[in-house]
Amino acid sequence: MRLLSHIALLVIGILVGLSIQTRIQSSEHEASHSSTTAPLNQEPENKPSADSPNGITAEQVLHSFNSPAQIKQFDAAEDASILRLNEMLGGAIANEAKTRTEASLKRLRVELDLTAAQVQSIQASTTSYLSEHDSLLPLDLLRHDSPLRGAIEQTLSAHQLIQYTELRTQHRYNWIEAQANVELAELQQTNRLTEAEKDDLFSQLVEKYTVQSQ
């Protein structure tokens, strides 16, 4: 089972990587299509500078969002793949997700000094959510965009609520930086970037994911 858990973690990592790659490729395709359909007598907007061999502009990065419908489609395909893999691995992915969710609840209990009643209430909300959505992905209760945020906040005291807000804010900052680094790494695989271009793109990506996380 320990080996299967490691395999499951590897599989999840591969799926997430493929999902990120798909979203980036889709965004690049849309940007390319927009530039090729400009009138012949009109200079395309956001034209890259002469010393930018990759042709990526900050404006393209900022507007490389996928629509809500596209994101929903990606997520649905990813969930279906995980369900199939979980069956192939004898339920290892589901077990790993349960373990990680329980670890998240334990951390929340320690960080906020939750009472037994509060833990029981949040645990019930977690079980209900997972059952309702038939999800095999672990729930991180400290995520800035946790779907259980409302249920958790209802159980907290005023002081605990302040602490919880601070934890979620820190997670948001960490998430923004991580997403920016991942996308920058993907861009570097297909584009020759100078150090100045890397710094500029990273700043633009941070801005992009800051907006996306609001």
N, CA and C atoms as a LAMMPS dump frame, in Angstrom:
ITEM: TIMESTEP
0
ITEM: NUMBER OF ATOMS
642
ITEM: BOX BOUNDS ff ff ff
-5.0000000000000000e+02 5.0000000000000000e+02
-5.0000000000000000e+02 5.0000000000000000e+02
-5.0000000000000000e+02 5.0000000000000000e+02
ITEM: ATOMS id mol type element x y z
1 1 1 N 0.829 -1.214 0
2 1 2 C 0 0 0
3 1 3 C 0.857 1.255 0
4 2 1 N 2.006 1.193 0.702
5 2 2 C 2.894 2.362 0.71
6 2 3 C 3.403 2.628 -0.705
7 3 1 N 3.717 1.542 -1.443
8 3 2 C 4.184 1.706 -2.82
9 3 3 C 3.087 2.281 -3.689
10 4 1 N 1.86 1.791 -3.508
11 4 2 C 0.741 2.303 -4.298
12 4 3 C 0.493 3.772 -4.019
13 5 1 N 0.663 4.171 -2.762
14 5 2 C 0.47 5.579 -2.414
15 5 3 C 1.481 6.449 -3.129
16 6 1 N 2.727 5.976 -3.182
17 6 2 C 3.748 6.743 -3.897
18 6 3 C 3.419 6.826 -5.38
19 7 1 N 2.922 5.719 -5.932
20 7 2 C 2.532 5.721 -7.344
21 7 3 C 1.396 6.703 -7.573
22 8 1 N 0.435 6.702 -6.645
23 8 2 C -0.701 7.612 -6.78
24 8 3 C -0.256 9.058 -6.755
25 9 1 N 0.67 9.384 -5.857
26 9 2 C 1.188 10.753 -5.788
27 9 3 C 1.862 11.136 -7.092
28 10 1 N 2.62 10.208 -7.652
29 10 2 C 3.293 10.478 -8.92
30 10 3 C 2.276 10.709 -10.024
31 11 1 N 1.223 9.892 -10.044
32 11 2 C 0.19 10.02 -11.068
33 11 3 C -0.509 11.359 -10.962
34 12 1 N -0.847 11.761 -9.719
35 12 2 C -1.5 13.057 -9.523
36 12 3 C -0.606 14.178 -10.008
37 13 1 N 0.692 14.08 -9.699
38 13 2 C 1.626 15.112 -10.153
39 13 3 C 1.672 15.207 -11.66
40 14 1 N 1.665 14.039 -12.339
41 14 2 C 1.683 14.026 -13.804
42 14 3 C 0.417 14.652 -14.363
43 15 1 N -0.733 14.312 -13.76
44 15 2 C -2 14.87 -14.232
45 15 3 C -2.042 16.379 -14.093
46 16 1 N -1.58 16.862 -12.945
47 16 2 C -1.56 18.311 -12.731
48 16 3 C -0.646 18.98 -13.736
49 17 1 N 0.514 18.359 -13.978
50 17 2 C 1.439 18.924 -14.953
51 17 3 C 0.839 18.972 -16.339
52 18 1 N 0.141 17.874 -16.74
53 18 2 C -0.501 17.856 -18.047
54 18 3 C -1.601 18.896 -18.146
55 19 1 N -2.341 19.084 -17.042
56 19 2 C -3.404 20.08 -17.039
57 19 3 C -2.845 21.475 -17.241
58 20 1 N -1.727 21.761 -16.536
59 20 2 C -1.089 23.074 -16.674
60 20 3 C -0.585 23.264 -18.094
61 21 1 N 0.053 22.215 -18.66
62 21 2 C 0.584 22.306 -20.021
63 21 3 C -0.538 22.557 -21.019
64 22 1 N -1.691 21.858 -20.834
65 22 2 C -2.819 22.026 -21.741
66 22 3 C -3.348 23.445 -21.7
67 23 1 N -3.445 24.01 -20.477
68 23 2 C -3.981 25.36 -20.359
69 23 3 C -3.044 26.384 -20.986
70 24 1 N -1.742 26.189 -20.816
71 24 2 C -0.776 27.122 -21.393
72 24 3 C -0.803 27.028 -22.913
73 25 1 N -0.856 25.803 -23.457
74 25 2 C -0.882 25.642 -24.901
75 25 3 C -2.138 26.253 -25.491
76 26 1 N -3.27 26.091 -24.804
77 26 2 C -4.512 26.689 -25.277
78 26 3 C -4.411 28.2 -25.318
79 27 1 N -3.803 28.777 -24.276
80 27 2 C -3.652 30.228 -24.21
81 27 3 C -2.746 30.726 -25.32
82 28 1 N -1.629 29.996 -25.566
83 28 2 C -0.702 30.409 -26.612
84 28 3 C -1.356 30.316 -27.98
85 29 1 N -2.201 29.285 -28.197
86 29 2 C -2.878 29.134 -29.475
87 29 3 C -3.827 30.292 -29.718
88 30 1 N -4.585 30.697 -28.672
89 30 2 C -5.508 31.812 -28.826
90 30 3 C -4.765 33.098 -29.143
91 31 1 N -3.63 33.321 -28.485
92 31 2 C -2.854 34.531 -28.743
93 31 3 C -2.316 34.534 -30.164
94 32 1 N -1.862 33.358 -30.653
95 32 2 C -1.326 33.244 -32.007
96 32 3 C -2.417 33.484 -33.032
97 33 1 N -3.611 32.947 -32.791
98 33 2 C -4.716 33.113 -33.718
99 33 3 C -5.12 34.576 -33.818
100 34 1 N -5.136 35.263 -32.699
101 34 2 C -5.519 36.674 -32.694
102 34 3 C -4.544 37.507 -33.504
103 35 1 N -3.248 37.199 -33.417
104 35 2 C -2.248 37.997 -34.108
105 35 3 C -2.285 37.77 -35.608
106 36 1 N -2.646 36.558 -36.059
107 36 2 C -2.629 36.26 -37.489
108 36 3 C -3.868 36.761 -38.202
109 37 1 N -4.906 37.146 -37.487
110 37 2 C -6.125 37.617 -38.124
111 37 3 C -6.21 39.122 -38.168
112 38 1 N -5.148 39.833 -37.844
113 38 2 C -5.15 41.291 -37.902
114 38 3 C -5.114 41.746 -39.347
115 39 1 N -5.746 42.895 -39.702
116 39 2 C -5.718 43.424 -41.064
117 39 3 C -4.286 43.637 -41.522
118 40 1 N -4.071 43.482 -42.862
119 40 2 C -2.724 43.6 -43.398
120 40 3 C -2.164 44.992 -43.261
121 41 1 N -3.025 45.992 -43.307
122 41 2 C -2.547 47.369 -43.245
123 41 3 C -2.532 47.923 -41.834
124 42 1 N -2.65 47.054 -40.878
125 42 2 C -2.684 47.494 -39.483
126 42 3 C -1.645 46.74 -38.681
127 43 1 N -0.836 47.458 -37.936
128 43 2 C 0.161 46.818 -37.093
129 43 3 C -0.535 46.099 -35.954
130 44 1 N -0.205 44.855 -35.674
131 44 2 C -0.837 44.153 -34.544
132 44 3 C -0.487 44.822 -33.232
133 45 1 N -1.461 44.829 -32.339
134 45 2 C -1.231 45.43 -31.033
135 45 3 C -0.281 44.562 -30.232
136 46 1 N 0.356 45.187 -29.217
137 46 2 C 1.264 44.48 -28.313
138 46 3 C 2.407 43.807 -29.071
139 47 1 N 2.888 44.464 -30.123
140 47 2 C 3.987 43.904 -30.904
141 47 3 C 5.227 43.782 -30.033
142 48 1 N 5.869 42.597 -30.011
143 48 2 C 7.055 42.432 -29.169
144 48 3 C 8.196 43.283 -29.672
145 49 1 N 9.097 43.604 -28.771
146 49 2 C 10.241 44.419 -29.129
147 49 3 C 11.184 43.629 -30.017
148 50 1 N 12.081 44.355 -30.714
149 50 2 C 12.989 43.702 -31.651
150 50 3 C 13.93 42.736 -30.952
151 51 1 N 14.237 42.999 -29.681
152 51 2 C 15.168 42.13 -28.964
153 51 3 C 14.454 41.043 -28.175
154 52 1 N 13.209 40.781 -28.524
155 52 2 C 12.444 39.733 -27.855
156 52 3 C 12.22 38.589 -28.837
157 53 1 N 13.122 37.601 -28.885
158 53 2 C 13.043 36.544 -29.893
159 53 3 C 11.851 35.627 -29.727
160 54 1 N 11.273 35.57 -28.532
161 54 2 C 10.19 34.628 -28.295
162 54 3 C 8.836 35.146 -28.716
163 55 1 N 8.688 36.457 -28.864
164 55 2 C 7.426 37.02 -29.306
165 55 3 C 6.355 37.081 -28.248
166 56 1 N 6.681 36.891 -26.979
167 56 2 C 5.711 36.947 -25.893
168 56 3 C 5.68 38.357 -25.33
169 57 1 N 4.505 38.892 -25.146
170 57 2 C 4.38 40.209 -24.551
171 57 3 C 3.682 40.102 -23.209
172 58 1 N 3.888 41.11 -22.387
173 58 2 C 3.239 41.123 -21.076
174 58 3 C 1.729 41.114 -21.224
175 59 1 N 1.223 41.786 -22.262
176 59 2 C -0.222 41.846 -22.47
177 59 3 C -0.791 40.456 -22.759
178 60 1 N -0.052 39.669 -23.544
179 60 2 C -0.506 38.312 -23.834
180 60 3 C -0.529 37.458 -22.572
181 61 1 N 0.46 37.631 -21.731
182 61 2 C 0.513 36.869 -20.481
183 61 3 C -0.667 37.215 -19.594
184 62 1 N -0.948 38.501 -19.469
185 62 2 C -2.026 38.942 -18.589
186 62 3 C -3.391 38.477 -19.076
187 63 1 N -3.543 38.276 -20.384
188 63 2 C -4.836 37.905 -20.931
189 63 3 C -4.887 36.444 -21.37
190 64 1 N -4.003 35.635 -20.824
191 64 2 C -3.978 34.222 -21.199
192 64 3 C -4.86 33.376 -20.291
193 65 1 N -5.928 33.978 -19.752
194 65 2 C -6.863 33.23 -18.931
195 65 3 C -7.687 32.292 -19.805
196 66 1 N -8.09 31.171 -19.24
197 66 2 C -9.079 30.325 -19.886
198 66 3 C -10.444 30.738 -19.376
199 67 1 N -11.461 30.549 -20.213
200 67 2 C -12.812 30.893 -19.801
201 67 3 C -13.275 29.924 -18.716
202 68 1 N -14.279 30.328 -17.91
203 68 2 C -14.811 29.415 -16.888
204 68 3 C -15.266 28.085 -17.484
205 69 1 N -15.845 28.133 -18.691
206 69 2 C -16.311 26.899 -19.331
207 69 3 C -15.138 25.984 -19.667
208 70 1 N -14.032 26.582 -20.151
209 70 2 C -12.848 25.785 -20.481
210 70 3 C -12.25 25.156 -19.228
211 71 1 N -12.147 25.957 -18.167
212 71 2 C -11.598 25.451 -16.916
213 71 3 C -12.452 24.304 -16.377
214 72 1 N -13.78 24.465 -16.457
215 72 2 C -14.686 23.417 -15.996
216 72 3 C -14.491 22.139 -16.816
217 73 1 N -14.271 22.315 -18.12
218 73 2 C -14.05 21.164 -18.991
219 73 3 C -12.747 20.452 -18.646
220 74 1 N -11.681 21.242 -18.412
221 74 2 C -10.399 20.659 -18.014
222 74 3 C -10.545 19.88 -16.709
223 75 1 N -11.225 20.495 -15.725
224 75 2 C -11.382 19.865 -14.417
225 75 3 C -12.174 18.562 -14.52
226 76 1 N -13.228 18.576 -15.341
227 76 2 C -14.054 17.379 -15.495
228 76 3 C -13.248 16.238 -16.109
229 77 1 N -12.44 16.558 -17.114
230 77 2 C -11.602 15.54 -17.754
231 77 3 C -10.57 14.998 -16.778
232 78 1 N -10.008 15.899 -15.968
233 78 2 C -9.016 15.486 -14.979
234 78 3 C -9.647 14.587 -13.924
235 79 1 N -10.843 14.955 -13.444
236 79 2 C -11.533 14.143 -12.441
237 79 3 C -11.835 12.745 -12.989
238 80 1 N -12.266 12.681 -14.247
239 80 2 C -12.583 11.385 -14.854
240 80 3 C -11.332 10.51 -14.946
241 81 1 N -10.207 11.124 -15.286
242 81 2 C -8.945 10.376 -15.377
243 81 3 C -8.534 9.841 -14.012
244 82 1 N -8.694 10.677 -12.988
245 82 2 C -8.324 10.256 -11.637
246 82 3 C -9.212 9.112 -11.159
247 83 1 N -10.499 9.161 -11.485
248 83 2 C -11.406 8.079 -11.099
249 83 3 C -10.971 6.752 -11.728
250 84 1 N -10.607 6.806 -13.007
251 84 2 C -10.167 5.577 -13.685
252 84 3 C -8.864 5.052 -13.076
253 85 1 N -7.94 5.962 -12.807
254 85 2 C -6.66 5.551 -12.234
255 85 3 C -6.833 4.995 -10.824
256 86 1 N -7.774 5.559 -10.083
257 86 2 C -8.02 5.059 -8.731
258 86 3 C -8.481 3.609 -8.769
259 87 1 N -9.322 3.282 -9.75
260 87 2 C -9.773 1.898 -9.899
261 87 3 C -8.603 0.986 -10.264
262 88 1 N -7.741 1.469 -11.165
263 88 2 C -6.591 0.666 -11.588
264 88 3 C -5.627 0.416 -10.43
265 89 1 N -5.53 1.392 -9.52
266 89 2 C -4.584 1.288 -8.405
267 89 3 C -5.227 0.738 -7.136
268 90 1 N -6.409 0.181 -7.273
269 90 2 C -7.055 -0.449 -6.13
270 90 3 C -7.463 0.509 -5.028
271 91 1 N -7.828 1.731 -5.386
272 91 2 C -8.289 2.705 -4.395
273 91 3 C -7.181 3.476 -3.71
274 92 1 N -5.943 3.366 -4.22
275 92 2 C -4.805 4.027 -3.565
276 92 3 C -4.93 5.545 -3.583
277 93 1 N -5.457 6.096 -4.683
278 93 2 C -5.59 7.551 -4.776
279 93 3 C -6.609 8.053 -3.759
280 94 1 N -7.722 7.334 -3.619
281 94 2 C -8.743 7.721 -2.644
282 94 3 C -8.185 7.669 -1.229
283 95 1 N -7.402 6.647 -0.934
284 95 2 C -6.805 6.524 0.397
285 95 3 C -5.828 7.661 0.672
286 96 1 N -5.032 8.009 -0.34
287 96 2 C -4.065 9.096 -0.175
288 96 3 C -4.783 10.43 0.02
289 97 1 N -5.867 10.646 -0.737
290 97 2 C -6.639 11.881 -0.602
291 97 3 C -7.237 11.989 0.798
292 98 1 N -7.743 10.87 1.312
293 98 2 C -8.313 10.855 2.658
294 98 3 C -7.246 11.176 3.694
295 99 1 N -6.056 10.595 3.529
296 99 2 C -4.955 10.84 4.464
297 99 3 C -4.552 12.308 4.467
298 100 1 N -4.454 12.895 3.278
299 100 2 C -4.049 14.3 3.185
300 100 3 C -5.113 15.24 3.744
301 101 1 N -6.376 14.907 3.512
302 101 2 C -7.458 15.732 4.044
303 101 3 C -7.458 15.689 5.568
304 102 1 N -7.252 14.511 6.131
305 102 2 C -7.186 14.372 7.588
306 102 3 C -5.996 15.142 8.152
307 103 1 N -4.87 15.117 7.439
308 103 2 C -3.689 15.864 7.881
309 103 3 C -3.963 17.364 7.86
310 104 1 N -4.729 17.808 6.863
311 104 2 C -5.086 19.224 6.766
312 104 3 C -5.958 19.642 7.943
313 105 1 N -6.891 18.775 8.326
314 105 2 C -7.756 19.071 9.466
315 105 3 C -6.949 19.116 10.759
316 106 1 N -5.988 18.214 10.902
317 106 2 C -5.142 18.215 12.096
318 106 3 C -4.332 19.505 12.189
319 107 1 N -3.815 19.955 11.053
320 107 2 C -3.043 21.197 11.058
321 107 3 C -3.934 22.382 11.418
322 108 1 N -5.153 22.385 10.874
323 108 2 C -6.095 23.455 11.196
324 108 3 C -6.404 23.448 12.687
325 109 1 N -6.568 22.258 13.251
326 109 2 C -6.855 22.146 14.688
327 109 3 C -5.719 22.727 15.518
328 110 1 N -4.482 22.427 15.125
329 110 2 C -3.323 22.92 15.866
330 110 3 C -3.162 24.428 15.694
331 111 1 N -3.251 24.9 14.448
332 111 2 C -3.024 26.317 14.152
333 111 3 C -4.047 27.221 14.844
334 112 1 N -5.298 26.761 14.91
335 112 2 C -6.37 27.588 15.468
336 112 3 C -6.788 27.156 16.867
337 113 1 N -6.14 26.124 17.395
338 113 2 C -6.475 25.605 18.723
339 113 3 C -7.973 25.303 18.811
340 114 1 N -8.449 24.482 17.898
341 114 2 C -9.871 24.162 17.822
342 114 3 C -10.301 23.258 18.972
343 115 1 N -11.54 23.42 19.38
344 115 2 C -12.116 22.536 20.386
345 115 3 C -12.565 21.244 19.702
346 116 1 N -12.871 20.247 20.517
347 116 2 C -13.328 18.968 19.967
348 116 3 C -14.622 19.149 19.178
349 117 1 N -15.502 20.02 19.678
350 117 2 C -16.773 20.263 18.989
351 117 3 C -16.543 20.928 17.631
352 118 1 N -15.591 21.871 17.579
353 118 2 C -15.287 22.539 16.313
354 118 3 C -14.708 21.555 15.3
355 119 1 N -13.808 20.703 15.771
356 119 2 C -13.207 19.698 14.888
357 119 3 C -14.28 18.766 14.336
358 120 1 N -15.188 18.354 15.205
359 120 2 C -16.251 17.443 14.783
360 120 3 C -17.142 18.099 13.733
361 121 1 N -17.452 19.379 13.923
362 121 2 C -18.3 20.102 12.978
363 121 3 C -17.626 20.239 11.614
364 122 1 N -16.347 20.619 11.617
365 122 2 C -15.611 20.789 10.357
366 122 3 C -15.424 19.446 9.661
367 123 1 N -15.184 18.412 10.447
368 123 2 C -15.013 17.071 9.873
369 123 3 C -16.303 16.607 9.202
370 124 1 N -17.431 16.912 9.822
371 124 2 C -18.722 16.541 9.237
372 124 3 C -18.948 17.28 7.918
373 125 1 N -18.579 18.566 7.886
374 125 2 C -18.72 19.352 6.654
375 125 3 C -17.815 18.804 5.554
376 126 1 N -16.616 18.386 5.945
377 126 2 C -15.663 17.829 4.98
378 126 3 C -16.189 16.529 4.385
379 127 1 N -16.67 15.644 5.245
380 127 2 C -17.207 14.361 4.784
381 127 3 C -18.395 14.568 3.86
382 128 1 N -19.266 15.507 4.227
383 128 2 C -20.445 15.798 3.419
384 128 3 C -20.058 16.331 2.043
385 129 1 N -19.075 17.222 2.016
386 129 2 C -18.642 17.816 0.741
387 129 3 C -18.043 16.752 -0.178
388 130 1 N -17.163 15.93 0.358
389 130 2 C -16.515 14.902 -0.456
390 130 3 C -17.526 13.893 -0.987
391 131 1 N -18.509 13.56 -0.163
392 131 2 C -19.537 12.614 -0.583
393 131 3 C -20.42 13.213 -1.673
394 132 1 N -20.764 14.486 -1.503
395 132 2 C -21.65 15.157 -2.461
396 132 3 C -20.984 15.338 -3.825
397 133 1 N -19.68 15.661 -3.818
398 133 2 C -18.978 15.954 -5.072
399 133 3 C -18.226 14.747 -5.629
400 134 1 N -18.247 13.641 -4.921
401 134 2 C -17.588 12.417 -5.381
402 134 3 C -16.166 12.711 -5.85
403 135 1 N -15.438 13.48 -5.023
404 135 2 C -14.09 13.906 -5.399
405 135 3 C -13.031 13.006 -4.778
406 136 1 N -11.984 12.735 -5.56
407 136 2 C -10.858 11.953 -5.056
408 136 3 C -9.645 12.834 -4.81
409 137 1 N -9.807 14.142 -4.935
410 137 2 C -8.71 15.061 -4.673
411 137 3 C -8.737 15.474 -3.205
412 138 1 N -7.578 15.567 -2.561
413 138 2 C -7.548 15.961 -1.148
414 138 3 C -8.01 17.391 -0.955
415 139 1 N -8.623 17.648 0.186
416 139 2 C -9.067 18.996 0.533
417 139 3 C -8.046 19.641 1.465
418 140 1 N -7.493 20.765 1.052
419 140 2 C -6.61 21.544 1.922
420 140 3 C -7.468 22.622 2.572
421 141 1 N -7.769 22.447 3.845
422 141 2 C -8.689 23.355 4.537
423 141 3 C -8.094 24.733 4.771
424 142 1 N -6.799 24.899 4.534
425 142 2 C -6.16 26.2 4.721
426 142 3 C -5.979 26.945 3.404
427 143 1 N -6.463 26.37 2.316
428 143 2 C -6.364 27.05 1.022
429 143 3 C -7.159 28.352 1.037
430 144 1 N -6.659 29.34 0.283
431 144 2 C -7.366 30.621 0.23
432 144 3 C -8.724 30.472 -0.45
433 145 1 N -8.859 29.466 -1.323
434 145 2 C -10.11 29.262 -2.049
435 145 3 C -10.801 27.954 -1.637
436 146 1 N -10.601 27.552 -0.397
437 146 2 C -11.206 26.311 0.076
438 146 3 C -12.728 26.368 -0.055
439 147 1 N -13.352 25.337 -0.63
440 147 2 C -14.81 25.324 -0.757
441 147 3 C -15.52 25.231 0.592
442 148 1 N -14.775 24.903 1.644
443 148 2 C -15.368 24.787 2.98
444 148 3 C -15.124 26.031 3.831
445 149 1 N -14.655 27.088 3.193
446 149 2 C -14.346 28.312 3.946
447 149 3 C -15.539 28.776 4.784
448 150 1 N -16.719 28.852 4.179
449 150 2 C -17.902 29.325 4.894
450 150 3 C -18.245 28.45 6.082
451 151 1 N -18.205 27.138 5.879
452 151 2 C -18.529 26.203 6.959
453 151 3 C -17.523 26.308 8.092
454 152 1 N -16.259 26.508 7.756
455 152 2 C -15.222 26.637 8.783
456 152 3 C -15.401 27.926 9.565
457 153 1 N -15.624 29.021 8.852
458 153 2 C -15.751 30.323 9.511
459 153 3 C -16.916 30.358 10.493
460 154 1 N -17.974 29.62 10.184
461 154 2 C -19.145 29.603 11.065
462 154 3 C -18.849 28.979 12.422
463 155 1 N -17.82 28.147 12.488
464 155 2 C -17.508 27.451 13.737
465 155 3 C -16.489 28.197 14.598
466 156 1 N -15.872 29.261 14.054
467 156 2 C -14.749 29.908 14.727
468 156 3 C -15.17 31.078 15.606
469 157 1 N -14.357 31.318 16.625
470 157 2 C -14.528 32.51 17.452
471 157 3 C -13.926 33.695 16.708
472 158 1 N -14.103 34.899 17.247
473 158 2 C -13.586 36.102 16.589
474 158 3 C -12.065 36.038 16.442
475 159 1 N -11.389 35.6 17.503
476 159 2 C -9.928 35.511 17.456
477 159 3 C -9.474 34.447 16.462
478 160 1 N -10.15 33.305 16.475
479 160 2 C -9.798 32.239 15.539
480 160 3 C -10.042 32.669 14.097
481 161 1 N -11.074 33.468 13.888
482 161 2 C -11.39 33.934 12.54
483 161 3 C -10.267 34.808 11.99
484 162 1 N -9.691 35.643 12.847
485 162 2 C -8.558 36.484 12.434
486 162 3 C -7.374 35.606 12.044
487 163 1 N -7.096 34.6 12.869
488 163 2 C -5.983 33.687 12.579
489 163 3 C -6.222 32.926 11.271
490 164 1 N -7.444 32.486 11.073
491 164 2 C -7.792 31.736 9.868
492 164 3 C -7.625 32.605 8.623
493 165 1 N -8.022 33.861 8.73
494 165 2 C -7.866 34.794 7.609
495 165 3 C -6.394 34.993 7.274
496 166 1 N -5.568 35.099 8.3
497 166 2 C -4.125 35.271 8.083
498 166 3 C -3.521 34.04 7.406
499 167 1 N -3.948 32.857 7.827
500 167 2 C -3.445 31.621 7.225
501 167 3 C -3.852 31.521 5.758
502 168 1 N -5.09 31.87 5.475
503 168 2 C -5.573 31.826 4.092
504 168 3 C -4.848 32.848 3.229
505 169 1 N -4.566 34.023 3.796
506 169 2 C -3.847 35.06 3.05
507 169 3 C -2.439 34.597 2.705
508 170 1 N -1.766 33.97 3.669
509 170 2 C -0.42 33.466 3.42
510 170 3 C -0.442 32.373 2.355
511 171 1 N -1.445 31.514 2.429
512 171 2 C -1.565 30.469 1.412
513 171 3 C -1.765 31.084 0.033
514 172 1 N -2.558 32.151 -0.042
515 172 2 C -2.811 32.81 -1.329
516 172 3 C -1.52 33.341 -1.924
517 173 1 N -0.705 33.99 -1.089
518 173 2 C 0.574 34.518 -1.578
519 173 3 C 1.468 33.38 -2.076
520 174 1 N 1.515 32.29 -1.313
521 174 2 C 2.332 31.138 -1.714
522 174 3 C 1.824 30.534 -3.025
523 175 1 N 0.499 30.468 -3.165
524 175 2 C -0.111 29.912 -4.375
525 175 3 C 0.212 30.766 -5.589
526 176 1 N 0.113 32.079 -5.437
527 176 2 C 0.409 32.999 -6.544
528 176 3 C 1.844 32.806 -7.021
529 177 1 N 2.773 32.772 -6.08
530 177 2 C 4.185 32.621 -6.434
531 177 3 C 4.449 31.266 -7.097
532 178 1 N 3.828 30.217 -6.569
533 178 2 C 4.032 28.879 -7.129
534 178 3 C 3.49 28.787 -8.554
535 179 1 N 2.29 29.337 -8.778
536 179 2 C 1.702 29.296 -10.118
537 179 3 C 2.537 30.087 -11.112
538 180 1 N 3.037 31.241 -10.68
539 180 2 C 3.868 32.068 -11.555
540 180 3 C 5.154 31.335 -11.922
541 181 1 N 5.765 30.67 -10.955
542 181 2 C 7.002 29.928 -11.215
543 181 3 C 6.771 28.756 -12.169
544 182 1 N 5.647 28.059 -11.997
545 182 2 C 5.332 26.924 -12.869
546 182 3 C 5.143 27.388 -14.307
547 183 1 N 4.363 28.452 -14.497
548 183 2 C 4.104 28.916 -15.863
549 183 3 C 5.362 29.5 -16.494
550 184 1 N 6.177 30.178 -15.701
551 184 2 C 7.429 30.717 -16.231
552 184 3 C 8.341 29.577 -16.688
553 185 1 N 8.385 28.505 -15.915
554 185 2 C 9.2 27.35 -16.295
555 185 3 C 8.705 26.738 -17.601
556 186 1 N 7.386 26.678 -17.766
557 186 2 C 6.82 26.153 -19.009
558 186 3 C 7.185 27.045 -20.192
559 187 1 N 7.11 28.353 -19.999
560 187 2 C 7.441 29.291 -21.071
561 187 3 C 8.909 29.19 -21.466
562 188 1 N 9.764 28.936 -20.484
563 188 2 C 11.193 28.844 -20.766
564 188 3 C 11.537 27.595 -21.58
565 189 1 N 10.674 26.603 -21.55
566 189 2 C 10.929 25.385 -22.318
567 189 3 C 10.726 25.601 -23.813
568 190 1 N 9.899 26.566 -24.167
569 190 2 C 9.571 26.782 -25.582
570 190 3 C 10.018 28.143 -26.098
571 191 1 N 10.645 28.956 -25.249
572 191 2 C 11.062 30.297 -25.657
573 191 3 C 12.437 30.618 -25.093
574 192 1 N 13.228 31.336 -25.881
575 192 2 C 14.538 31.788 -25.417
576 192 3 C 14.338 33.116 -24.689
577 193 1 N 14.559 33.116 -23.398
578 193 2 C 14.301 34.301 -22.58
579 193 3 C 15.59 34.835 -21.984
580 194 1 N 15.744 36.15 -22.053
581 194 2 C 16.857 36.788 -21.363
582 194 3 C 16.483 36.933 -19.899
583 195 1 N 17.449 37.26 -19.063
584 195 2 C 17.164 37.44 -17.638
585 195 3 C 16.171 38.57 -17.428
586 196 1 N 16.32 39.633 -18.213
587 196 2 C 15.393 40.765 -18.09
588 196 3 C 13.979 40.34 -18.464
589 197 1 N 13.859 39.528 -19.512
590 197 2 C 12.54 39.05 -19.931
591 197 3 C 11.936 38.13 -18.874
592 198 1 N 12.763 37.286 -18.271
593 198 2 C 12.274 36.409 -17.202
594 198 3 C 11.707 37.227 -16.046
595 199 1 N 12.457 38.245 -15.63
596 199 2 C 12.009 39.078 -14.513
597 199 3 C 10.702 39.778 -14.858
598 200 1 N 10.615 40.288 -16.093
599 200 2 C 9.411 40.998 -16.506
600 200 3 C 8.221 40.049 -16.579
601 201 1 N 8.434 38.871 -17.168
602 201 2 C 7.353 37.899 -17.273
603 201 3 C 6.897 37.413 -15.903
604 202 1 N 7.84 37.201 -14.993
605 202 2 C 7.466 36.746 -13.655
606 202 3 C 6.588 37.789 -12.964
607 203 1 N 6.951 39.062 -13.104
608 203 2 C 6.14 40.13 -12.512
609 203 3 C 4.738 40.131 -13.103
610 204 1 N 4.655 39.948 -14.418
611 204 2 C 3.356 39.93 -15.079
612 204 3 C 2.54 38.705 -14.667
613 205 1 N 3.216 37.577 -14.499
614 205 2 C 2.524 36.361 -14.077
615 205 3 C 2.012 36.478 -12.647
616 206 1 N 2.79 37.1 -11.788
617 206 2 C 2.337 37.341 -10.417
618 206 3 C 1.084 38.203 -10.437
619 207 1 N 1.086 39.225 -11.282
620 207 2 C -0.098 40.09 -11.394
621 207 3 C -1.287 39.299 -11.922
622 208 1 N -1.025 38.459 -12.913
623 208 2 C -2.092 37.639 -13.497
624 208 3 C -2.747 36.747 -12.446
625 209 1 N -1.934 36.021 -11.674
626 209 2 C -2.494 35.088 -10.698
627 209 3 C -3.022 35.799 -9.453
628 210 1 N -2.542 37.006 -9.204
629 210 2 C -3.127 37.803 -8.128
630 210 3 C -4.569 38.142 -8.464
631 211 1 N -4.8 38.557 -9.706
632 211 2 C -6.161 38.857 -10.162
633 211 3 C -7.01 37.588 -10.157
634 212 1 N -6.435 36.489 -10.644
635 212 2 C -7.183 35.235 -10.743
636 212 3 C -7.574 34.686 -9.379
637 213 1 N -6.795 34.983 -8.353
638 213 2 C -7.063 34.416 -7.025
639 213 3 C -8.032 35.252 -6.203
640 214 1 N -8.482 36.365 -6.751
641 214 2 C -9.386 37.236 -5.992
642 214 3 C -10.798 36.668 -5.973
